[in-house]
Amino acid sequence: MGKTFTLEEANRSLVFVAQVLREVQKNWDELMTSQGAEDKLSEAVIQGKINRLKACNEELDQVGCIMRDPIEGLLDFPSFYKDRPVFLSWKLGEEQVEFWHELNENPRHRRSANEEFVAWNSSIPLPDLNLA
């Protein structure tokens, strides 16, 4: 079974996941920049960056969140709202997790976590659920 998060738990993880996402973006940018450059990266350096990207994804997976868009830094955290599974949604650069979306919705169509959502989400113990 996978981890589920309250807003509070997801927000506590942001220091770590933000650091991992910045590393993902740095390695990705370096790989993409080298594609058109005359001074291309060696195969060993490219493979090292690819391996680091895979390791970053594994680190995020161990936390329990799902990387939706590494370039934008968009993450989802499995959660619940009104007894149904949903995703809490956060983007690199945001101060805290303040959005959510249904499981079958595009993460870019996030909704604000209003007072009702916050109250409901923080008032119940969440079961573990494997949504990934």
GROMACS elastic network, one bead per residue, 0.5 to 0.9 nm:
[ bonds ]
;  ai    aj funct       b0    kb
    1   128     6  0.57682   500
    1   129     6  0.51929   500
    1   131     6  0.85368   500
    2    64     6  0.66837   500
    2    78     6  0.84890   500
    2   128     6  0.54849   500
    2   131     6  0.69078   500
    2   132     6  0.77740   500
    3    63     6  0.80010   500
    3    64     6  0.53815   500
    3    65     6  0.82017   500
    3    77     6  0.85499   500
    3    78     6  0.70715   500
    3    79     6  0.84909   500
    3   126     6  0.89754   500
    3   127     6  0.79459   500
    3   129     6  0.60500   500
    3   130     6  0.69266   500
    3   131     6  0.87659   500
    4     9     6  0.89499   500
    4    64     6  0.73656   500
    4    65     6  0.87373   500
    4    77     6  0.69616   500
    4    80     6  0.77709   500
    4   126     6  0.63912   500
    4   127     6  0.66676   500
    4   128     6  0.52774   500
    4   129     6  0.61880   500
    4   130     6  0.82022   500
    4   131     6  0.89043   500
    5     8     6  0.77064   500
    5     9     6  0.55524   500
    5    10     6  0.57523   500
    5    64     6  0.85053   500
    5    77     6  0.63619   500
    5    78     6  0.60464   500
    5    79     6  0.50519   500
    5    80     6  0.79882   500
    5    87     6  0.89836   500
    5    88     6  0.80463   500
    5   121     6  0.89688   500
    5   126     6  0.70364   500
    5   128     6  0.86408   500
    6     9     6  0.51572   500
    6    10     6  0.62094   500
    6    11     6  0.85361   500
    6    77     6  0.87893   500
    6    78     6  0.87412   500
    6    79     6  0.63491   500
    6    80     6  0.79052   500
    6    88     6  0.84197   500
    6   118     6  0.88307   500
    6   121     6  0.59760   500
    6   122     6  0.60102   500
    6   124     6  0.86801   500
    6   125     6  0.84011   500
    6   126     6  0.72993   500
    7    10     6  0.51308   500
    7    11     6  0.60517   500
    7    12     6  0.86146   500
    7    77     6  0.89793   500
    7    79     6  0.83555   500
    7    88     6  0.73511   500
    7    96     6  0.88362   500
    7    97     6  0.65488   500
    7    98     6  0.78615   500
    7   118     6  0.73607   500
    7   121     6  0.70239   500
    7   122     6  0.69799   500
    8    11     6  0.51314   500
    8    12     6  0.62442   500
    8    13     6  0.88745   500
    8    97     6  0.84829   500
    8   122     6  0.74937   500
    9    12     6  0.51248   500
    9    13     6  0.65490   500
   10    13     6  0.52882   500
   10    14     6  0.67385   500
   10    65     6  0.86559   500
   10    77     6  0.68484   500
   10    88     6  0.79647   500
   10    96     6  0.84839   500
   10    97     6  0.68591   500
   11    14     6  0.53410   500
   11    15     6  0.82439   500
   11    95     6  0.87594   500
   11    96     6  0.57224   500
   11    97     6  0.58462   500
   12    15     6  0.70529   500
   12    16     6  0.85894   500
   12    96     6  0.89662   500
   13    16     6  0.57240   500
   13    17     6  0.62143   500
   13    18     6  0.84781   500
   13    63     6  0.78077   500
   14    17     6  0.50301   500
   14    18     6  0.55487   500
   14    19     6  0.82201   500
   14    90     6  0.89529   500
   14    92     6  0.89926   500
   14    95     6  0.86940   500
   14    96     6  0.74904   500
   14    97     6  0.84451   500
   15    18     6  0.55142   500
   15    19     6  0.64795   500
   16    19     6  0.52740   500
   16    20     6  0.64484   500
   16    21     6  0.87908   500
   17    20     6  0.50058   500
   17    21     6  0.60715   500
   17    22     6  0.85619   500
   17    59     6  0.84595   500
   17    60     6  0.66366   500
   17    63     6  0.81610   500
   17    65     6  0.87090   500
   17    75     6  0.89073   500
   17    92     6  0.89276   500
   18    21     6  0.50626   500
   18    22     6  0.61382   500
   18    23     6  0.86340   500
   18    73     6  0.82816   500
   18    91     6  0.89139   500
   18    92     6  0.62705   500
   18    93     6  0.82718   500
   19    22     6  0.52245   500
   19    23     6  0.64120   500
   19    24     6  0.87849   500
   20    23     6  0.51259   500
   20    24     6  0.62712   500
   20    25     6  0.87587   500
   20    56     6  0.60456   500
   20    57     6  0.84163   500
   20    59     6  0.77549   500
   20    60     6  0.75285   500
   21    25     6  0.61612   500
   21    26     6  0.85270   500
   21    56     6  0.76841   500
   21    57     6  0.89062   500
   21    60     6  0.87129   500
   21    67     6  0.87510   500
   21    70     6  0.70078   500
   21    71     6  0.88408   500
   21    73     6  0.60845   500
   21    74     6  0.88076   500
   21    92     6  0.73714   500
   22    25     6  0.51061   500
   22    26     6  0.61024   500
   22    27     6  0.86609   500
   22    73     6  0.79155   500
   22    92     6  0.81105   500
   23    26     6  0.50408   500
   23    27     6  0.61690   500
   23    28     6  0.84096   500
   23    52     6  0.86490   500
   23    53     6  0.81072   500
   23    56     6  0.77197   500
   24    27     6  0.53616   500
   24    28     6  0.59929   500
   24    29     6  0.84768   500
   24    52     6  0.79414   500
   24    53     6  0.57774   500
   24    56     6  0.66455   500
   24    57     6  0.83260   500
   24    70     6  0.67793   500
   24    71     6  0.81768   500
   24    73     6  0.86146   500
   25    28     6  0.50327   500
   25    29     6  0.59090   500
   25    30     6  0.84767   500
   25    53     6  0.89814   500
   25    70     6  0.66092   500
   25    71     6  0.60579   500
   25    72     6  0.84289   500
   25    73     6  0.76912   500
   26    29     6  0.52081   500
   26    30     6  0.62061   500
   26    31     6  0.86767   500
   27    30     6  0.51347   500
   27    31     6  0.62009   500
   27    32     6  0.86694   500
   27    49     6  0.58851   500
   27    50     6  0.79637   500
   27    52     6  0.77893   500
   27    53     6  0.70295   500
   28    31     6  0.51324   500
   28    32     6  0.61798   500
   28    33     6  0.85095   500
   28    49     6  0.78668   500
   28    50     6  0.84330   500
   28    53     6  0.77348   500
   28    70     6  0.84720   500
   28    71     6  0.78437   500
   29    32     6  0.51337   500
   29    33     6  0.58971   500
   29    34     6  0.84411   500
   29    71     6  0.86428   500
   30    33     6  0.51425   500
   30    34     6  0.61010   500
   30    35     6  0.87617   500
   30    41     6  0.89007   500
   30    49     6  0.85161   500
   31    34     6  0.53325   500
   31    35     6  0.65694   500
   31    41     6  0.79454   500
   31    46     6  0.68739   500
   31    49     6  0.74636   500
   31    50     6  0.85337   500
   32    35     6  0.52937   500
   32    36     6  0.76048   500
   33    36     6  0.62245   500
   33    37     6  0.65638   500
   33    40     6  0.87321   500
   34    38     6  0.78455   500
   34    39     6  0.71564   500
   34    40     6  0.50593   500
   34    41     6  0.61019   500
   35    38     6  0.84868   500
   35    40     6  0.66499   500
   35    41     6  0.82903   500
   36    39     6  0.87294   500
   36    40     6  0.77335   500
   37    40     6  0.56941   500
   37    41     6  0.88856   500
   41    44     6  0.80834   500
   41    45     6  0.60691   500
   41    46     6  0.62254   500
   42    45     6  0.52189   500
   42    46     6  0.62003   500
   42    47     6  0.85861   500
   43    46     6  0.50149   500
   43    47     6  0.60272   500
   43    48     6  0.84629   500
   44    47     6  0.51343   500
   44    48     6  0.60940   500
   44    49     6  0.86881   500
   45    49     6  0.62443   500
   45    50     6  0.86332   500
   46    49     6  0.51782   500
   46    50     6  0.62253   500
   46    51     6  0.85941   500
   47    50     6  0.50001   500
   47    51     6  0.60398   500
   47    52     6  0.85127   500
   48    51     6  0.50695   500
   48    52     6  0.61504   500
   48    53     6  0.86636   500
   49    53     6  0.61849   500
   49    54     6  0.86631   500
   50    53     6  0.50687   500
   50    54     6  0.63288   500
   50    55     6  0.86572   500
   51    54     6  0.50970   500
   51    55     6  0.61833   500
   51    56     6  0.86563   500
   52    56     6  0.60949   500
   52    57     6  0.85875   500
   53    56     6  0.50986   500
   53    57     6  0.62990   500
   53    58     6  0.86934   500
   54    57     6  0.51250   500
   54    58     6  0.62860   500
   54    59     6  0.87205   500
   55    59     6  0.61930   500
   55    60     6  0.87307   500
   56    60     6  0.63260   500
   56    61     6  0.85547   500
   57    60     6  0.51747   500
   57    61     6  0.61346   500
   57    62     6  0.86530   500
   57    66     6  0.84202   500
   57    67     6  0.72923   500
   58    62     6  0.61248   500
   58    63     6  0.86935   500
   59    62     6  0.50857   500
   59    63     6  0.64544   500
   59    64     6  0.87768   500
   60    63     6  0.51066   500
   60    64     6  0.63990   500
   60    65     6  0.57316   500
   60    66     6  0.67867   500
   60    67     6  0.73029   500
   61    65     6  0.56641   500
   61    66     6  0.63635   500
   61    67     6  0.82404   500
   61   132     6  0.89738   500
   62    65     6  0.76931   500
   63    66     6  0.89743   500
   64    77     6  0.69062   500
   64    78     6  0.77318   500
   64   132     6  0.88221   500
   65    75     6  0.65808   500
   65    76     6  0.56339   500
   65    78     6  0.69623   500
   65   132     6  0.86262   500
   66    74     6  0.86447   500
   66    75     6  0.55346   500
   66    76     6  0.50783   500
   66    77     6  0.64167   500
   66    78     6  0.82509   500
   66   132     6  0.72030   500
   67    70     6  0.63820   500
   67    73     6  0.75586   500
   67    74     6  0.62171   500
   67    76     6  0.65542   500
   68    72     6  0.87668   500
   68    73     6  0.77557   500
   68    74     6  0.54092   500
   68    75     6  0.54119   500
   68    76     6  0.68327   500
   68   107     6  0.75237   500
   69    72     6  0.55473   500
   69    73     6  0.56597   500
   69    75     6  0.71094   500
   70    74     6  0.64002   500
   70    75     6  0.82931   500
   71    74     6  0.78784   500
   72    91     6  0.70007   500
   72    92     6  0.71076   500
   73    90     6  0.81711   500
   73    91     6  0.53341   500
   73    93     6  0.83376   500
   74    89     6  0.72943   500
   74    90     6  0.58516   500
   74    92     6  0.64822   500
   74   107     6  0.81454   500
   74   108     6  0.87603   500
   75    88     6  0.82843   500
   75    89     6  0.58373   500
   75    90     6  0.53296   500
   75    91     6  0.61928   500
   75    92     6  0.82276   500
   75   107     6  0.85778   500
   76    87     6  0.56140   500
   76    88     6  0.54763   500
   76    90     6  0.64585   500
   76    91     6  0.88620   500
   76   100     6  0.82778   500
   76   101     6  0.89836   500
   76   107     6  0.77826   500
   77    86     6  0.84314   500
   77    87     6  0.52989   500
   77    89     6  0.63956   500
   77    90     6  0.82432   500
   77   100     6  0.88655   500
   78    85     6  0.71392   500
   78    86     6  0.61374   500
   78    88     6  0.63182   500
   78    89     6  0.89642   500
   78   103     6  0.88453   500
   78   129     6  0.77766   500
   78   130     6  0.83274   500
   78   131     6  0.67832   500
   78   132     6  0.83871   500
   79    84     6  0.84523   500
   79    85     6  0.57695   500
   79    86     6  0.52549   500
   79    87     6  0.54288   500
   79    88     6  0.63151   500
   79   100     6  0.89724   500
   79   121     6  0.81033   500
   79   126     6  0.74121   500
   79   127     6  0.89022   500
   79   128     6  0.89611   500
   79   129     6  0.84895   500
   80    83     6  0.60125   500
   80    84     6  0.53816   500
   80    86     6  0.52224   500
   80    87     6  0.74752   500
   80    88     6  0.86611   500
   80   120     6  0.89282   500
   80   121     6  0.66874   500
   80   126     6  0.71229   500
   80   127     6  0.88694   500
   81    84     6  0.54813   500
   81    85     6  0.64457   500
   81    86     6  0.64288   500
   81   117     6  0.68444   500
   81   120     6  0.67673   500
   81   121     6  0.59914   500
   82    85     6  0.84089   500
   82   117     6  0.84249   500
   82   120     6  0.70513   500
   82   121     6  0.80497   500
   84   102     6  0.89360   500
   85   102     6  0.74819   500
   85   103     6  0.69776   500
   85   129     6  0.84809   500
   85   131     6  0.84942   500
   86   100     6  0.70617   500
   86   101     6  0.60124   500
   86   103     6  0.52784   500
   86   104     6  0.88230   500
   87    99     6  0.86413   500
   87   100     6  0.54708   500
   87   101     6  0.54179   500
   87   102     6  0.62108   500
   87   103     6  0.62802   500
   87   107     6  0.84425   500
   88    97     6  0.70080   500
   88    98     6  0.77275   500
   88    99     6  0.58958   500
   88   101     6  0.65777   500
   88   102     6  0.89021   500
   88   110     6  0.87385   500
   88   113     6  0.86607   500
   89    97     6  0.63710   500
   89    98     6  0.72492   500
   89    99     6  0.51208   500
   89   101     6  0.70705   500
   89   107     6  0.70907   500
   89   108     6  0.89814   500
   89   110     6  0.70285   500
   89   111     6  0.88359   500
   90    93     6  0.87874   500
   90    94     6  0.69301   500
   90    95     6  0.89998   500
   90    96     6  0.72306   500
   90    97     6  0.51566   500
   90    98     6  0.71389   500
   90    99     6  0.66896   500
   90   100     6  0.82702   500
   91    94     6  0.57766   500
   91    95     6  0.89638   500
   91    96     6  0.87905   500
   91    97     6  0.81230   500
   92    95     6  0.83536   500
   93    96     6  0.87599   500
   94    97     6  0.73790   500
   94    98     6  0.86083   500
   95    98     6  0.87724   500
   97   100     6  0.83960   500
   97   113     6  0.85231   500
   98   111     6  0.83948   500
   98   112     6  0.59331   500
   98   113     6  0.53135   500
   98   114     6  0.83138   500
   99   110     6  0.57715   500
   99   111     6  0.52612   500
   99   113     6  0.50529   500
   99   114     6  0.86533   500
  100   107     6  0.81141   500
  100   109     6  0.87511   500
  100   110     6  0.53952   500
  100   111     6  0.53444   500
  100   112     6  0.65057   500
  100   113     6  0.63308   500
  101   104     6  0.82202   500
  101   105     6  0.62802   500
  101   106     6  0.77012   500
  101   107     6  0.64445   500
  101   108     6  0.87167   500
  101   109     6  0.70077   500
  101   110     6  0.51187   500
  101   111     6  0.60663   500
  101   112     6  0.88448   500
  102   105     6  0.52842   500
  102   106     6  0.82507   500
  102   107     6  0.84469   500
  102   110     6  0.85429   500
  103   106     6  0.82176   500
  103   107     6  0.87391   500
  103   131     6  0.87140   500
  104   107     6  0.89927   500
  105   108     6  0.83075   500
  105   109     6  0.69256   500
  105   110     6  0.83671   500
  106   109     6  0.55934   500
  106   110     6  0.77738   500
  107   110     6  0.57902   500
  111   114     6  0.85352   500
  112   117     6  0.87534   500
  113   116     6  0.78094   500
  113   117     6  0.54380   500
  113   118     6  0.61607   500
  114   117     6  0.52985   500
  114   118     6  0.62325   500
  114   119     6  0.86390   500
  115   118     6  0.50924   500
  115   119     6  0.60071   500
  115   120     6  0.84807   500
  116   119     6  0.51761   500
  116   120     6  0.60542   500
  116   121     6  0.83785   500
  117   120     6  0.52250   500
  117   121     6  0.58390   500
  117   122     6  0.83886   500
  118   121     6  0.51663   500
  118   122     6  0.59671   500
  118   123     6  0.84389   500
  119   122     6  0.54276   500
  119   123     6  0.61142   500
  120   123     6  0.53638   500
  120   124     6  0.70419   500
  121   124     6  0.64006   500
  121   125     6  0.86850   500
  121   126     6  0.85241   500
  122   125     6  0.79435   500
  126   129     6  0.87824   500
